[in-house]
Amino acid sequence: MAKTKVKLHISGFQELRKRGEVEAIVSGEAERIAAAAGPGFAVAVHQMGTRVIANVYTETADAMRAEAKTGALSKAVGSGI
């Protein structure tokens, strides 16, 4: 079998990570996680350097308690809802 060579074009890959389609995917996944975690969780999406980042965070005291007691966010990440 012949060996296959792969050459990565880093600049193209970095540009791809900043595109609107990628931001929509990241935002959608963060929204899914926030919804699965329950009420009181919010999402913030922004660009940091060469990538899009989403944060899911608690907005209310009830959400903070749910996270502290049951790990609502950790469970929501793997929920697959």
N, C-alpha and C positions, 0 to 999 in steps of 0.2 A: 504494500500500500504506500502511496505517495504521501508525504507530509504536506499538510495544508498550512500556508502562511496567512496570518491575519494581521493586517496593519490598521490600527485604530487612528482615526482622525479626531484627536482630542478637541480641537476647536469646534468641529461640527457637532460632536457629542455635547459639548457645553452649551452650544446654541440651542440644540434640541431640548435640553433640560429647562430652558427658560421660555419655551413656547406656550401659547395660550392653551393648547390641548393638554399639555402636561399639567398646567396649573388647574385645569378643570378636573382632571383625574385626581390630583392630590386633594383638591378642595372637596370633591365628592366623597372621597374615602374619609376625610376628617369629619364631614357632616354625618356620615354613616356611623362613625364611632361615637360622636356626640349624641346622636339620637339613641343609639343602643345603650349608652351610659345612663340616660334618663334626663329628666328635666333639670335645668340649672347649669348645664354644660354649654359652652360656646366655642366657636372656631375663629381663629385668625389665620389668614393666609398672606404671605408676603415673600418677596424675593430677597435672598441673601447671597450676594456674589453671583455664582454661576448656577444656582438652583432655587427651586420653589420650596418653601417650607410652610407647613401647616401646624398650628398648635391647637390642641383641644384643652380647655381649661375650665375650672369651676367659676361660676358667676354668682352663685348664691351660697348662703351658709348651709342650706340643706344638701346641696351638691358636695360641699366640702366634707360634711359629715358622712355622706354616702361613700365618698372616696376613701376617707379615713377608716371607716368601719368595714366596708366590703370590697374595696379596691375596684370600684365601678369602672374606672377607665381601663384598667388592666384587663378586666373581663371583657369589656366592649371591644378592645383591639382584636381579640381572637374570636369574637362572636360570629362573624361571617353573615350577619343579617343583611 
